[in-house]
Amino acid sequence: MKAVGTILLIIGLVGTLLFGFQAIQDSESFSFLGIDIAVSKADWTPLIVSGIIFLIGLVMTIRKKG
């Protein structure tokens, strides 16, 4: 169980980092009355799914058996 948890933890972490970086890059900013406003065009679903997989892997890894 810990091996599966570790694999899910690594996959979730890598996915979160990659999709998080991509989401940051998919934002635009413009200036309105001297204020910079950022608008995100990113698809947040892969980032959320990767975060959930990371949390499941974390719970499976640190959970005590028995």
N, CA, C and O atoms as a DFTB+ gen file, in Angstrom:
264 C
 N C O
     1  1       0.814      -1.189       0.000
     2  2       0.000       0.000       0.000
     3  2       0.865       1.263       0.000
     4  3       0.541       2.260      -0.644
     5  1       1.978       1.190       0.744
     6  2       2.854       2.359       0.777
     7  2       3.529       2.591      -0.559
     8  3       3.805       3.733      -0.926
     9  1       3.804       1.501      -1.302
    10  2       4.430       1.657      -2.618
    11  2       3.481       2.367      -3.575
    12  3       3.899       3.253      -4.321
    13  1       2.211       1.987      -3.557
    14  2       1.210       2.643      -4.409
    15  2       1.048       4.099      -3.977
    16  3       0.928       4.989      -4.819
    17  1       1.044       4.340      -2.676
    18  2       0.943       5.703      -2.168
    19  2       2.119       6.564      -2.595
    20  3       1.949       7.734      -2.937
    21  1       3.307       5.988      -2.576
    22  2       4.496       6.729      -2.994
    23  2       4.441       7.059      -4.483
    24  3       4.796       8.163      -4.897
    25  1       3.992       6.092      -5.282
    26  2       3.875       6.334      -6.726
    27  2       2.852       7.441      -7.000
    28  3       3.107       8.340      -7.801
    29  1       1.696       7.370      -6.333
    30  2       0.682       8.421      -6.503
    31  2       1.192       9.774      -6.020
    32  3       0.900      10.806      -6.624
    33  1       1.947       9.763      -4.942
    34  2       2.524      10.996      -4.404
    35  2       3.460      11.642      -5.418
    36  3       3.399      12.852      -5.635
    37  1       4.321      10.851      -6.035
    38  2       5.267      11.385      -7.017
    39  2       4.536      11.873      -8.263
    40  3       4.826      12.958      -8.767
    41  1       3.586      11.074      -8.763
    42  2       2.828      11.483      -9.951
    43  2       2.049      12.766      -9.673
    44  3       2.023      13.673     -10.505
    45  1       1.417      12.841      -8.510
    46  2       0.660      14.041      -8.154
    47  2       1.536      15.264      -8.009
    48  3       1.146      16.359      -8.417
    49  1       2.716      15.096      -7.433
    50  2       3.635      16.223      -7.258
    51  2       4.140      16.739      -8.601
    52  3       4.170      17.946      -8.841
    53  1       4.540      15.808      -9.480
    54  2       5.033      16.216     -10.797
    55  2       3.915      16.897     -11.592
    56  3       4.136      17.929     -12.224
    57  1       2.717      16.312     -11.554
    58  2       1.584      16.908     -12.267
    59  2       1.231      18.279     -11.737
    60  3       0.944      19.194     -12.509
    61  1       1.251      18.427     -10.424
    62  2       0.936      19.724      -9.823
    63  2       1.956      20.782     -10.235
    64  3       1.596      21.916     -10.551
    65  1       3.216      20.403     -10.227
    66  2       4.251      21.366     -10.623
    67  2       4.135      21.743     -12.098
    68  3       4.197      22.921     -12.449
    69  1       3.966      20.742     -12.960
    70  2       3.891      21.024     -14.397
    71  2       2.641      21.830     -14.759
    72  3       2.726      22.842     -15.456
    73  1       1.486      21.373     -14.280
    74  2       0.246      22.072     -14.619
    75  2       0.155      23.427     -13.920
    76  3      -0.459      24.353     -14.449
    77  1       0.757      23.552     -12.743
    78  2       0.797      24.841     -12.065
    79  2       1.635      25.845     -12.824
    80  3       1.251      27.007     -12.963
    81  1       2.784      25.399     -13.318
    82  2       3.640      26.276     -14.123
    83  2       2.924      26.688     -15.408
    84  3       2.991      27.846     -15.820
    85  1       2.242      25.735     -16.034
    86  2       1.501      26.035     -17.259
    87  2       0.365      27.026     -16.985
    88  3       0.115      27.916     -17.799
    89  1      -0.319      26.884     -15.860
    90  2      -1.409      27.801     -15.515
    91  2      -0.879      29.211     -15.275
    92  3      -1.528      30.193     -15.637
    93  1       0.293      29.309     -14.668
    94  2       0.889      30.623     -14.439
    95  2       1.255      31.277     -15.772
    96  3       1.093      32.486     -15.939
    97  1       1.744      30.483     -16.710
    98  2       2.140      31.010     -18.010
    99  2       0.942      31.410     -18.872
   100  3       1.084      32.228     -19.781
   101  1      -0.237      30.841     -18.595
   102  2      -1.430      31.120     -19.395
   103  2      -2.221      32.328     -18.894
   104  3      -3.403      32.462     -19.212
   105  1      -1.606      33.184     -18.138
   106  2      -2.310      34.373     -17.661
   107  2      -1.814      35.607     -18.413
   108  3      -0.657      35.684     -18.825
   109  1      -2.705      36.548     -18.574
   110  2      -2.372      37.813     -19.218
   111  2      -2.624      38.941     -18.236
   112  3      -3.457      38.821     -17.337
   113  1      -1.916      40.012     -18.407
   114  2      -2.161      41.169     -17.551
   115  2      -2.311      42.410     -18.426
   116  3      -1.720      42.517     -19.501
   117  1      -3.110      43.331     -17.936
   118  2      -3.278      44.604     -18.626
   119  2      -3.409      45.698     -17.583
   120  3      -3.689      45.435     -16.413
   121  1      -3.208      46.896     -18.015
   122  2      -3.253      48.029     -17.113
   123  2      -4.567      48.780     -17.302
   124  3      -4.975      49.073     -18.426
   125  1      -5.221      49.088     -16.181
   126  2      -6.477      49.826     -16.200
   127  2      -6.408      50.880     -15.098
   128  3      -6.356      50.544     -13.915
   129  1      -6.407      52.134     -15.482
   130  2      -6.291      53.263     -14.568
   131  2      -5.045      53.161     -13.687
   132  3      -5.069      53.508     -12.506
   133  1      -3.964      52.680     -14.287
   134  2      -2.703      52.590     -13.567
   135  2      -2.568      51.356     -12.699
   136  3      -1.570      51.208     -11.995
   137  1      -3.552      50.465     -12.733
   138  2      -3.513      49.247     -11.928
   139  2      -3.318      48.066     -12.872
   140  3      -4.039      47.937     -13.861
   141  1      -2.347      47.205     -12.573
   142  2      -2.147      45.998     -13.369
   143  2      -3.153      44.937     -12.937
   144  3      -3.239      44.588     -11.760
   145  1      -3.910      44.432     -13.901
   146  2      -4.923      43.422     -13.643
   147  2      -4.530      42.163     -14.408
   148  3      -4.279      42.215     -15.612
   149  1      -4.477      41.026     -13.702
   150  2      -4.114      39.753     -14.327
   151  2      -5.376      38.937     -14.570
   152  3      -6.235      38.811     -13.698
   153  1      -5.464      38.392     -15.762
   154  2      -6.596      37.553     -16.143
   155  2      -6.041      36.191     -16.535
   156  3      -5.143      36.094     -17.371
   157  1      -6.578      35.145     -15.930
   158  2      -6.102      33.801     -16.203
   159  2      -6.979      33.128     -17.246
   160  3      -8.206      33.143     -17.148
   161  1      -6.332      32.533     -18.249
   162  2      -7.050      31.767     -19.262
   163  2      -6.759      30.279     -19.092
   164  3      -7.036      29.485     -19.991
   165  1      -6.211      29.905     -17.963
   166  2      -5.760      28.535     -17.745
   167  2      -6.934      27.595     -17.477
   168  3      -7.985      27.997     -16.979
   169  1      -6.713      26.336     -17.826
   170  2      -7.646      25.275     -17.488
   171  2      -7.182      24.687     -16.149
   172  3      -6.137      24.039     -16.085
   173  1      -7.944      24.908     -15.103
   174  2      -7.525      24.531     -13.759
   175  2      -7.822      23.078     -13.418
   176  3      -7.357      22.590     -12.388
   177  1      -8.579      22.373     -14.246
   178  2      -8.966      20.992     -13.942
   179  2      -7.764      20.057     -13.774
   180  3      -7.728      19.319     -12.789
   181  1      -6.776      20.045     -14.682
   182  2      -5.627      19.143     -14.467
   183  2      -4.855      19.450     -13.189
   184  3      -4.338      18.541     -12.540
   185  1      -4.777      20.707     -12.834
   186  2      -4.071      21.084     -11.600
   187  2      -4.818      20.573     -10.375
   188  3      -4.199      20.080      -9.432
   189  1      -6.138      20.687     -10.381
   190  2      -6.947      20.216      -9.258
   191  2      -6.856      18.697      -9.138
   192  3      -6.705      18.171      -8.035
   193  1      -6.947      17.986     -10.269
   194  2      -6.852      16.529     -10.257
   195  2      -5.475      16.082      -9.762
   196  3      -5.377      15.135      -8.981
   197  1      -4.425      16.749     -10.206
   198  2      -3.075      16.413      -9.747
   199  2      -2.920      16.653      -8.254
   200  3      -2.269      15.872      -7.560
   201  1      -3.513      17.720      -7.763
   202  2      -3.473      17.991      -6.322
   203  2      -4.206      16.934      -5.522
   204  3      -3.747      16.544      -4.449
   205  1      -5.335      16.465      -6.022
   206  2      -6.090      15.412      -5.337
   207  2      -5.298      14.107      -5.330
   208  3      -5.252      13.416      -4.312
   209  1      -4.670      13.763      -6.466
   210  2      -3.837      12.554      -6.532
   211  2      -2.669      12.664      -5.558
   212  3      -2.311      11.685      -4.904
   213  1      -2.077      13.848      -5.462
   214  2      -0.988      14.075      -4.510
   215  2      -1.461      13.840      -3.080
   216  3      -0.777      13.175      -2.302
   217  1      -2.623      14.380      -2.730
   218  2      -3.138      14.211      -1.368
   219  2      -3.482      12.756      -1.062
   220  3      -3.221      12.276       0.041
   221  1      -4.069      12.049      -2.036
   222  2      -4.373      10.633      -1.831
   223  2      -3.079       9.844      -1.607
   224  3      -3.007       9.003      -0.711
   225  1      -2.069      10.119      -2.418
   226  2      -0.784       9.458      -2.243
   227  2      -0.149       9.775      -0.900
   228  3       0.455       8.903      -0.277
   229  1      -0.281      11.011      -0.451
   230  2       0.263      11.414       0.842
   231  2      -0.426      10.670       1.980
   232  3       0.232      10.178       2.897
   233  1      -1.738      10.591       1.917
   234  2      -2.497       9.892       2.953
   235  2      -2.154       8.409       2.956
   236  3      -1.980       7.814       4.020
   237  1      -2.054       7.807       1.774
   238  2      -1.711       6.370       1.703
   239  2      -0.295       6.115       2.197
   240  3      -0.026       5.051       2.756
   241  1       0.602       7.047       2.010
   242  2       1.979       6.866       2.426
   243  2       2.146       6.999       3.936
   244  3       2.890       6.223       4.537
   245  1       1.474       7.960       4.561
   246  2       1.696       8.186       5.995
   247  2       0.712       7.456       6.891
   248  3       0.854       7.470       8.113
   249  1      -0.295       6.811       6.284
   250  2      -1.297       6.108       7.087
   251  2      -0.674       4.869       7.731
   252  3       0.071       4.122       7.098
   253  1      -1.000       4.678       8.997
   254  2      -0.503       3.500       9.714
   255  2      -1.406       2.319       9.428
   256  3      -2.623       2.463       9.313
   257  1      -0.810       1.172       9.318
   258  2      -1.574      -0.038       9.034
   259  2      -2.103      -0.617      10.340
   260  3      -1.402      -0.654      11.351
   261  1      -3.334      -1.062      10.298
   262  2      -3.867      -1.768      11.460
   263  2      -4.819      -0.970      12.202
   264  3      -5.356      -1.430      13.210
